[in-house]
Amino acid sequence: YQYSLGWFTNLFLQSIAGSSPSSDLQERIENIKSHFTYSIYKNVCRSLFEKDKLLFSFLLTIGLMKGRDEVDDQEWRFFLTG
């Protein structure tokens, strides 16, 4: 599976336009992030084989959690390598 930078950029711009507006900057950023995350999930899953959707969902969730420092690196490495 491969997705172009143009495709990714287009989804991001759609998320800016389609997310809920807010006068509070932090809330606006969260609205865009939530919309963009769901948009990525929805659009990628649409093109995946059924057998790959669960793995993509797991990897997306882990990526988001790692970005928020909610996954311990040692536990993650243990999970991957045993």
N, C-alpha and C positions, 0 to 999 in steps of 0.2 A: 504494500500500500504506500502510495506517495501522494502528497498534497503540495501544491505550489504555494509560494510566498504570496502571490496575487490572491489566491483563494483564501488564505489565512487572513490577509489584510482586509479583504472584502467582508469576511465575517466579523472582524473587529470593528470596522466602520459601521456595519449594520447594528452591532451591539451598542455603539455610542448613540446611534439614532433611535434604536428601539427600546433602550432601557428606560426605566422610570426616572424622570427628572427630579432634581432636588437642589435647593439653594445651599445646602450644606455639602461642602466639598468631599468630606470623608464618606458620607452617605451616597453621594453620586458615584464615587469610585467603587464602592461596594456594589451598587446597582449594576454598574457596567461589568464588573468582574463576574457577578452572578449570571448576568445575561450571556456574557461571552462564554463562560464555562458550559452552560447548558447548550448554547448554540454549537460549540465544538462537539460536545457529546452527541447531540442529536444528528448533526450533519455527518460526523465520522461513522456513527453506528449505522446510518442509512446505507453506507457503502461497504460495510463489513459483512463477511460471511457470519452466519449465526454462531458458529463455533468460536469465532474470535471476539465476539461482543463482550463476553464476560471478562476475558483477559484485558481488553481495552479499558473497561470500566474499573477494574482493579488497579491498573497502572495509572489511570487518570486520578483516581482517589489517592493513591500513594504519592503521586507527584504533588497534588494539592496539599496533602498532609505534611510532606517534607518541606514544602515552601513555607508552612506555618510552624516549622520545628516541632511537629507533633509525632514524628517517627524518630526513634533512637537509631542512630547509624549502626551501632553494634548489633542491635536486634535485627535490623534490616539485613545486614550482611549474613547473620546467622540464618535467617529465614531463606536467603538465596542460596547459601552454600551448605547449610546443614551442620 
